[in-house]
Amino acid sequence: MTRQEVYKHKAQIIKAMGHPSRLMMIDALAEGEKCVCELQQLVGSDMSTVSKHLSVLRNAGLVDDRKQGLQVFYSLRVPCIINFFGCVEAVMDQRSEAAAAYSATR
């Protein structure tokens, strides 16, 4: 795989996380496997929208699914993706601190 292809795949994964509902689902799945109905309640969207979001996450390699009877359960394929959230939150904290420091000097 070329260097450019590696970055393309990284961008695909990050893009798949680029929606608040999908981030909420990833965060919830960090606690363990969830059925689609639980994820639907979490995000408050209709089932078709939730299914589309889960399809994006699955296609990016972020979640796995398994069927049990009529229900489908999802889990994180690579739980360490949650570490990325910590990094994002650190950037958010830094921006808030910088904004507060700027405001204090005015």
MOGIUR-V123268 format. One record per run of one state. SS is the DSSP state (H for helix, E for strand, - for the rest). FROM is the first residue (numbers start at 0). TO is the last residue. If there is no record, write none. Layout:
BEGIN
ss=(SS SS)
from=(FROM FROM)
to=(TO TO)
END
This chain:
BEGIN
ss=(- H - H - E H - H - E - E - H -)
from=(0 2 16 19 29 33 35 43 46 59 62 68 70 76 80 104)
to=(1 15 18 28 32 34 42 45 58 61 67 69 75 79 103 105)
END
